[in-house]
Amino acid sequence: MMFRCFLLINLFLLVSSYRYSCSHASALKLMKRPAYEFSIKILDRVSHETGGHFVFSPMSTWLQLMILSDGARGRTLNEIWKVTRHHRMKCFRRKIRDILNLTDKELKLMNKRSSVIVVDKLMKVKRRFKHESEKHNGVKVLSVDFSEPVKAADKTNAVIESAMGGLITEGVYPTDFNYTVLLMMDATYFRGDWKFPFNSAYTTVKPFYSHLGKHLGDVKMMNQISYFNLIDIPLIKARVLELPCSKDDRVSMLVFLPTEGTAFDIFYSLNAIRMRAIFNLYKQKRMQLVNVKLPRFKIITDVDTLPELLYDMGVKRVFYPNLADLKGISDYGVYASLMSQISDIEVIEEGITAKFVAEFLVTDKKTVSFNADRPFAFLIVDKKTEMILFAGSYNTPSLY
């Protein structure tokens, strides 16, 4: 009997060791669910904060918190961990960093990010924290003189402008450096090319309505008929269209058109379903001939209330000077006083694959309609990692 127990114990250790071996594949598997759940929760809050017209990169904020956790200790670290559910083992954290860096590298032509951590030079940032943080692609740790706010803002914005290729030039302002010691500024943009671009010849001005049918204004409505993945998901009360953003189908925009309720409800409802489940439903349904009508749009969103939104999610101590324990960043009393993100997205007809544009529109009885002439939500997803790169909703029409 004792011999049998010994074998069982060793078998259990062997299986556990295999299951949780520190590898790229296991780190990705352990990252997917926590990152998705965090993304949905913060998107729901950003949606309400912005009135439902916004674009936001949830993974950028998840990464900001991951970096803060490297410098956090005690209860401050526990609060961040409970919200992000990042892995606590250093090996897995390195693997997750490698996954994020590789994703940035592979998607650099469409997705760009710059994350700047600015600390008052009097706080003497620890070299190890700066070194480890800057191993993340696009992350820069600056030590500047907060007593000279104009120079501090100019130096920070110069780093952001250089990293973003001039697309975003002003992320912080001199007043941001008053009565503070640590700022975190994130700038992101997305410029993808449709696998099957829309032909601008078929873009026309059309009315855009509220979910109650009230005319809100006009939009330039793009139009094409082609084969796409389209499903109805009663669980989230939405019809979901997939528009591939790359030739290899790695990145897609999922457009959520509510069948009931409003676009506000979409992000909360997504708690009930996983990303993999959506793509599995697409496989079961198979592609359909769809008449797609989608507005042209450009959205730039500056979210400077992230501390309040994260506080609501459970990250609290890090924003209070008397409670924050960030001894891994500095031996002095450091706390995060400002976290913000500027995101930029543009959705238009053109793309490098314009040769695939149809020369005419043909419909038949098998064609189904997807007409985004009322508020809708969208996710831009990396299907390889199942990460939500960007997300947002559109409910304020304009003739862009």
C-alpha positions as CSV (number, residue, x, y, z in Angstrom):
1,M,0.0,0.0,0.0
2,M,2.8,2.4,0.9
3,F,4.6,1.6,-2.4
4,R,1.4,2.4,-4.4
5,C,1.0,5.7,-2.6
6,F,4.6,6.6,-3.5
7,L,3.9,5.9,-7.2
8,L,0.8,8.0,-7.1
9,I,2.6,11.0,-5.5
10,N,5.4,10.8,-8.0
11,L,2.9,10.6,-10.9
12,F,1.1,13.7,-9.6
13,L,4.3,15.6,-9.4
14,L,5.3,14.5,-12.9
15,V,1.9,15.6,-14.4
16,S,1.9,18.9,-12.5
17,S,5.5,19.7,-13.7
18,Y,4.5,18.9,-17.3
19,R,1.3,20.9,-17.2
20,Y,3.0,24.0,-15.7
21,S,6.3,23.8,-17.5
22,C,7.6,27.3,-18.3
23,S,7.3,27.5,-22.0
24,H,6.0,29.9,-24.6
25,A,3.0,27.7,-25.2
26,S,2.1,27.3,-21.5
27,A,2.7,31.0,-20.8
28,L,0.3,32.0,-23.7
29,K,-2.3,29.6,-22.4
30,L,-2.1,31.0,-18.9
31,M,-2.2,34.6,-20.2
32,K,-5.3,34.3,-22.4
33,R,-8.1,34.2,-19.9
34,P,-6.8,36.8,-17.4
35,A,-6.0,39.2,-20.2
36,Y,-9.4,38.8,-21.8
37,E,-11.3,39.2,-18.6
38,F,-9.3,42.3,-17.7
39,S,-9.9,43.7,-21.2
40,I,-13.7,43.2,-21.0
41,K,-14.0,44.7,-17.6
42,I,-12.0,47.9,-18.4
43,L,-13.7,48.3,-21.8
44,D,-17.1,48.3,-20.1
45,R,-15.9,51.1,-17.8
46,V,-14.3,53.1,-20.6
47,S,-17.5,52.8,-22.7
48,H,-19.6,54.4,-20.0
49,E,-16.9,57.0,-19.1
50,T,-16.7,58.2,-22.8
51,G,-20.4,58.0,-23.6
52,G,-20.0,55.0,-25.9
53,H,-17.9,56.7,-28.6
54,F,-14.3,55.7,-28.2
55,V,-11.3,53.6,-29.1
56,F,-9.1,52.0,-26.4
57,S,-6.2,49.5,-26.1
58,P,-6.9,47.3,-23.1
59,M,-3.7,45.3,-23.5
60,S,-1.7,48.5,-23.1
61,T,-3.2,49.2,-19.7
62,W,-2.8,45.6,-18.7
63,L,0.9,46.0,-19.6
64,Q,1.1,49.2,-17.6
65,L,-0.1,47.4,-14.5
66,M,2.2,44.4,-15.2
67,I,5.2,46.9,-15.2
68,L,3.9,48.6,-12.0
69,S,3.6,45.2,-10.4
70,D,7.4,44.6,-10.9
71,G,8.0,47.5,-8.6
72,A,5.1,46.8,-6.2
73,R,5.3,45.0,-2.9
74,G,2.9,43.7,-0.2
75,R,-0.8,44.6,-0.4
76,T,-0.1,47.0,-3.3
77,L,1.1,44.0,-5.4
78,N,-1.8,41.8,-4.3
79,E,-4.3,44.4,-5.5
80,I,-2.7,44.6,-8.9
81,W,-2.5,40.8,-9.1
82,K,-6.1,40.3,-8.2
83,V,-7.1,42.6,-11.1
84,T,-4.6,41.5,-13.8
85,R,-4.2,37.8,-12.7
86,H,-0.7,38.0,-14.2
87,H,1.5,35.0,-13.4
88,R,3.7,35.5,-10.3
89,M,6.6,33.3,-11.4
90,K,9.5,35.2,-13.0
91,C,9.9,32.6,-15.7
92,F,6.3,32.9,-16.9
93,R,6.5,36.7,-16.6
94,R,9.5,36.7,-18.9
95,K,7.7,34.4,-21.4
96,I,4.6,36.7,-21.4
97,R,6.9,39.7,-22.0
98,D,8.5,37.8,-24.9
99,I,5.0,37.0,-26.4
100,L,4.0,40.6,-26.2
101,N,7.3,41.8,-27.7
102,L,7.0,39.3,-30.5
103,T,3.4,40.3,-31.2
104,D,4.5,44.0,-31.4
105,K,7.3,43.1,-33.8
106,E,5.0,40.9,-36.1
107,L,2.2,43.5,-36.2
108,K,4.4,46.6,-36.3
109,L,3.1,47.7,-39.7
110,M,-0.5,48.1,-38.3
111,N,-0.1,48.5,-34.6
112,K,2.2,50.9,-32.7
113,R,2.5,51.7,-29.0
114,S,4.6,53.9,-26.8
115,S,4.4,53.6,-23.0
116,V,6.4,56.2,-21.0
117,I,6.9,56.0,-17.2
118,V,8.0,59.4,-15.9
119,V,9.4,59.7,-12.4
120,D,10.7,62.7,-10.6
121,K,14.5,62.5,-10.6
122,L,14.5,63.2,-6.8
123,M,12.9,59.8,-6.3
124,K,16.0,58.0,-7.7
125,V,14.5,55.2,-9.8
126,K,16.2,51.9,-9.2
127,R,18.3,50.7,-12.1
128,R,16.9,47.2,-12.0
129,F,13.3,48.5,-12.4
130,K,14.3,50.7,-15.3
131,H,16.3,47.9,-17.0
132,E,13.5,45.3,-16.6
133,S,10.7,47.7,-17.7
134,E,12.5,48.7,-20.9
135,K,12.8,45.1,-21.9
136,H,9.1,45.5,-22.9
137,N,8.9,46.8,-26.4
138,G,7.9,50.5,-26.6
139,V,8.4,51.1,-22.9
140,K,10.7,54.0,-21.7
141,V,11.4,55.0,-18.1
142,L,12.3,58.7,-17.8
143,S,13.7,60.6,-14.8
144,V,13.0,64.3,-15.1
145,D,12.9,67.4,-12.9
146,F,9.2,67.8,-11.9
147,S,10.0,71.3,-10.5
148,E,10.4,72.4,-14.1
149,P,7.1,71.2,-15.6
150,V,7.4,72.8,-19.0
151,K,10.8,71.1,-19.7
152,A,9.5,67.9,-18.2
153,A,6.5,67.9,-20.5
154,D,8.6,68.7,-23.5
155,K,11.0,65.9,-22.8
156,T,8.2,63.4,-22.3
157,N,6.3,64.4,-25.4
158,A,9.5,64.3,-27.5
159,V,9.9,60.6,-26.6
160,I,6.2,59.9,-27.4
161,E,6.4,61.8,-30.7
162,S,9.5,60.0,-31.8
163,A,8.2,56.5,-30.9
164,M,4.8,57.2,-32.6
165,G,6.4,58.6,-35.8
166,G,4.8,62.0,-35.2
167,L,1.3,60.7,-35.3
168,I,0.7,61.6,-31.6
169,T,2.7,64.6,-30.5
170,E,1.3,65.7,-27.2
171,G,0.5,63.2,-24.4
172,V,1.2,65.2,-21.3
173,Y,1.0,68.8,-20.2
174,P,3.0,70.9,-17.8
175,T,0.2,70.9,-15.3
176,D,0.4,67.1,-15.1
177,F,3.7,67.5,-13.2
178,N,2.2,69.5,-10.3
179,Y,1.9,67.8,-7.0
180,T,3.0,64.4,-8.4
181,V,6.0,62.1,-8.6
182,L,5.1,59.4,-11.1
183,L,3.2,59.5,-14.4
184,M,2.3,56.7,-16.8
185,M,1.4,57.8,-20.4
186,D,0.5,55.3,-23.1
187,A,0.0,56.2,-26.8
188,T,-1.3,53.7,-29.4
189,Y,-2.7,53.6,-32.9
190,F,-4.0,51.1,-35.4
191,R,-3.7,51.3,-39.2
192,G,-4.7,48.1,-40.8
193,D,-5.4,47.1,-44.4
194,W,-8.5,45.1,-45.2
195,K,-7.9,41.8,-46.7
196,F,-10.9,42.7,-49.0
197,P,-11.0,46.5,-49.2
198,F,-14.1,48.5,-49.9
199,N,-14.4,50.3,-53.2
200,S,-14.8,54.0,-52.6
201,A,-17.0,54.2,-55.7
202,Y,-19.8,52.6,-53.6
203,T,-19.4,54.8,-50.5
204,T,-22.4,57.1,-50.2
205,V,-23.9,59.4,-47.6
206,K,-26.5,57.6,-45.5
207,P,-28.4,58.4,-42.3
208,F,-27.3,57.0,-39.0
209,Y,-29.8,56.3,-36.2
210,S,-29.9,55.7,-32.5
211,H,-30.9,52.3,-31.2
212,L,-34.4,53.7,-30.8
213,G,-34.5,54.7,-34.5
214,K,-33.9,58.5,-34.0
215,H,-31.9,60.1,-36.8
216,L,-28.6,61.2,-35.3
217,G,-26.8,62.5,-38.4
218,D,-25.2,61.3,-41.6
219,V,-22.2,59.1,-42.3
220,K,-20.2,58.1,-45.3
221,M,-21.3,54.5,-45.6
222,M,-18.9,52.0,-47.2
223,N,-20.4,49.1,-49.0
224,Q,-19.2,45.8,-50.4
225,I,-20.6,42.3,-51.0
226,S,-18.3,39.4,-50.4
227,Y,-18.0,36.2,-48.3
228,F,-17.5,36.9,-44.6
229,N,-18.1,35.2,-41.3
230,L,-21.3,36.4,-39.7
231,I,-23.2,34.9,-36.8
232,D,-26.0,35.9,-34.4
233,I,-25.1,35.3,-30.7
234,P,-28.3,35.5,-28.6
235,L,-26.2,35.2,-25.4
236,I,-24.8,38.7,-26.0
237,K,-27.7,40.0,-28.0
238,A,-25.7,40.9,-31.1
239,R,-24.9,40.0,-34.7
240,V,-21.1,39.7,-35.1
241,L,-19.3,40.2,-38.4
242,E,-15.6,39.4,-39.0
243,L,-13.6,41.7,-41.3
244,P,-10.1,40.3,-41.8
245,C,-7.4,43.1,-41.5
246,S,-4.5,41.1,-42.9
247,K,-3.7,38.8,-45.8
248,D,-2.9,35.9,-43.4
249,D,-6.2,36.3,-41.5
250,R,-4.2,36.8,-38.3
251,V,-5.8,40.1,-37.3
252,S,-9.6,40.8,-37.6
253,M,-12.0,43.4,-36.7
254,L,-15.2,42.0,-35.1
255,V,-18.1,44.3,-35.5
256,F,-20.9,43.8,-32.9
257,L,-24.3,45.1,-34.1
258,P,-26.8,44.9,-31.1
259,T,-30.0,43.0,-31.8
260,E,-31.4,44.3,-28.5
261,G,-30.3,47.1,-26.2
262,T,-27.4,49.4,-26.9
263,A,-23.7,49.2,-27.7
264,F,-23.1,50.0,-24.1
265,D,-24.3,46.5,-23.2
266,I,-21.9,44.7,-25.5
267,F,-18.7,44.8,-23.4
268,Y,-20.5,43.8,-20.2
269,S,-22.2,40.9,-22.1
270,L,-18.9,39.7,-23.4
271,N,-18.1,38.4,-19.9
272,A,-20.4,35.5,-20.8
273,I,-18.4,34.3,-23.8
274,R,-14.8,33.7,-24.7
275,M,-13.0,34.8,-27.8
276,R,-12.3,31.2,-28.9
277,A,-16.0,30.4,-28.7
278,I,-16.8,33.2,-31.2
279,F,-14.3,31.8,-33.7
280,N,-15.6,28.3,-33.2
281,L,-19.1,29.5,-34.0
282,Y,-17.8,31.0,-37.2
283,K,-16.3,27.6,-38.2
284,Q,-19.6,25.9,-37.5
285,K,-21.6,28.4,-39.5
286,R,-19.1,28.8,-42.3
287,M,-18.8,31.9,-44.5
288,Q,-21.8,33.6,-46.0
289,L,-22.3,36.1,-48.9
290,V,-22.8,39.4,-46.9
291,N,-23.8,42.8,-48.0
292,V,-21.7,44.9,-45.6
293,K,-22.5,48.5,-44.9
294,L,-20.1,50.2,-42.5
295,P,-19.4,53.9,-41.8
296,R,-16.0,55.4,-42.5
297,F,-14.7,56.7,-39.3
298,K,-11.7,58.0,-37.4
299,I,-11.7,58.1,-33.5
300,I,-9.1,59.6,-31.2
301,T,-9.7,59.0,-27.5
302,D,-7.8,60.5,-24.6
303,V,-8.6,58.6,-21.4
304,D,-7.1,60.4,-18.5
305,T,-9.3,58.9,-15.8
306,L,-7.6,55.4,-15.7
307,P,-6.8,55.7,-12.0
308,E,-10.6,56.1,-11.2
309,L,-11.5,53.3,-13.5
310,L,-8.9,51.0,-12.1
311,Y,-9.8,52.0,-8.6
312,D,-13.3,50.8,-9.4
313,M,-11.9,47.5,-10.5
314,G,-9.9,47.0,-7.3
315,V,-6.5,48.7,-7.9
316,K,-6.5,51.3,-5.1
317,R,-3.4,51.5,-2.9
318,V,-1.0,52.3,-5.8
319,F,-2.7,55.7,-6.3
320,Y,-2.3,56.9,-2.6
321,P,1.0,58.3,-1.3
322,N,0.4,57.0,2.2
323,L,-0.6,53.5,1.0
324,A,1.4,52.7,-2.1
325,D,4.3,50.3,-1.6
326,L,6.5,50.6,-4.7
327,K,9.8,49.9,-3.1
328,G,10.9,48.1,-6.2
329,I,10.8,51.4,-8.1
330,S,12.3,53.7,-5.5
331,D,13.3,53.7,-1.8
332,Y,11.3,56.9,-1.5
333,G,7.5,57.4,-1.2
334,V,6.5,56.8,-4.9
335,Y,2.9,56.4,-6.0
336,A,1.2,56.5,-9.4
337,S,-0.7,59.8,-9.6
338,L,-1.6,59.8,-13.3
339,M,-2.2,57.0,-15.8
340,S,-3.6,57.9,-19.2
341,Q,-3.9,56.6,-22.8
342,I,-4.4,58.2,-26.1
343,S,-5.7,55.9,-28.8
344,D,-6.2,56.5,-32.5
345,I,-8.0,54.4,-35.1
346,E,-9.0,55.1,-38.7
347,V,-11.4,52.9,-40.7
348,I,-11.5,53.7,-44.4
349,E,-11.9,51.9,-47.7
350,E,-8.3,51.8,-49.0
351,G,-5.7,49.2,-48.5
352,I,-2.5,47.7,-50.0
353,T,-4.6,44.8,-51.4
354,A,-6.8,47.1,-53.4
355,K,-6.5,44.8,-56.4
356,F,-9.0,42.5,-54.7
357,V,-11.7,45.1,-54.7
358,A,-14.8,44.0,-56.6
359,E,-15.7,46.2,-59.6
360,F,-19.4,45.9,-59.1
361,L,-21.9,44.8,-56.5
362,V,-24.0,41.7,-57.2
363,T,-26.7,40.5,-54.9
364,D,-28.9,37.4,-55.0
365,K,-31.4,35.6,-52.7
366,K,-28.6,34.1,-50.7
367,T,-27.1,37.5,-49.7
368,V,-27.6,38.5,-46.1
369,S,-27.4,42.1,-44.8
370,F,-25.1,43.6,-42.2
371,N,-26.1,47.3,-42.0
372,A,-24.2,49.3,-39.3
373,D,-26.5,52.3,-39.5
374,R,-26.9,52.4,-35.7
375,P,-24.4,52.3,-32.8
376,F,-22.1,49.4,-32.9
377,A,-19.1,48.1,-31.0
378,F,-15.9,46.6,-32.4
379,L,-12.9,44.5,-31.3
380,I,-9.6,44.3,-33.2
381,V,-8.2,40.9,-32.3
382,D,-4.9,39.1,-32.8
383,K,-6.3,35.6,-33.5
384,K,-2.9,34.0,-32.8
385,T,-2.8,35.1,-29.2
386,E,-6.5,36.0,-28.8
387,M,-5.5,39.4,-27.5
388,I,-7.8,42.3,-27.9
389,L,-5.5,44.9,-29.4
390,F,-8.0,47.6,-29.7
391,A,-11.7,48.0,-29.1
392,G,-14.4,50.7,-29.0
393,S,-17.8,51.7,-30.1
394,Y,-19.3,54.2,-32.6
395,N,-22.4,56.2,-31.8
396,T,-21.6,59.8,-32.8
397,P,-21.9,60.1,-36.6
398,S,-19.8,62.3,-38.8
399,L,-19.0,62.7,-42.5
400,Y,-15.4,61.6,-42.2
